[in-house]
Amino acid sequence: MRDKMTYKLTWKDEDSNSVNSKEFIGNGEDHSAFHDAFTMASVADGNLWPWVIERDGEQIAHGWGGDQLDRGRLFPTCG
């Protein structure tokens, strides 16, 4: 089993037109890092801002104001 899993949440603040991100690192025993990332993504989603969650550099979840997007990366210049 892996020791650590890294989740990175990236979102675009539509109010200030800025892109932000935050990393969450788990200890390999539970899903707390993903839970924390998804909780913060829910706040961005509630503000109708687009967001992406990546696990170890691979996109695993994304959305925009309640809509799940199926169009590749939202922020191709980030990362």
Rosetta blueprint (number, residue, H / E / L):
1 M L
2 R L
3 D L
4 K L
5 M L
6 T E
7 Y E
8 K E
9 L E
10 T E
11 W E
12 K E
13 D E
14 E L
15 D L
16 S L
17 N L
18 S E
19 V E
20 N E
21 S E
22 K E
23 E E
24 F E
25 I E
26 G L
27 N L
28 G L
29 E L
30 D L
31 H L
32 S H
33 A H
34 F H
35 H H
36 D H
37 A H
38 F H
39 T H
40 M H
41 A H
42 S H
43 V H
44 A H
45 D H
46 G H
47 N L
48 L L
49 W L
50 P E
51 W E
52 V E
53 I E
54 E E
55 R E
56 D L
57 G L
58 E E
59 Q E
60 I E
61 A E
62 H E
63 G E
64 W E
65 G L
66 G L
67 D E
68 Q L
69 L L
70 D L
71 R L
72 G L
73 R L
74 L L
75 F L
76 P L
77 T L
78 C L
79 G L
